Amino acid sequence: MSLAAGDLRHRVLIQQQVTTRDGDGVQTTSWVDVDTVWASVEPLSARDFIQSGQTQAAVTARITIRYRAGMLPSMRLVHRGQTYNIAGLLPDKASGLEYITIPVSAGVNDGR
């Protein structure tokens, strides 16, 4: 499967959780923006849920982006103000270097 540029029509923000320590030694955890990328965002249908064996609360959409080194399941994605938790990173079957399909859940735990 080839990924056409026209398929990537949504802007998605990639965020990573960062823990910092202030002068008093108090740790603060926050999300920082890593990058904004073009993506395909597809809500999953009921049929997709049944075929995958997942529940609607577990995986609600599939986001596909061009391959990006450094993507981690601990990151999260934001699209149109909705935060998505990453359930896994699935590289393309041909080379593993063209695109990444990311099953995501929305609103389950706000990415934490």
RACORWO-V200364 format. One record per run of one state. SS is the DSSP state (H for helix, E for strand, - for the rest). FROM is the first residue (numbers start at 0). LEN is the number of residues. If there is no record, write none. Layout:
ss from len
SS FROM LEN
SS FROM LEN
This chain:
ss from len
- 0 4
H 4 3
- 7 2
E 9 12
- 21 5
E 26 17
- 43 2
H 45 7
- 52 8
E 60 6
- 66 9
E 75 4
- 79 2
E 81 5
- 86 3
E 89 2
- 91 7
E 98 8
- 106 6
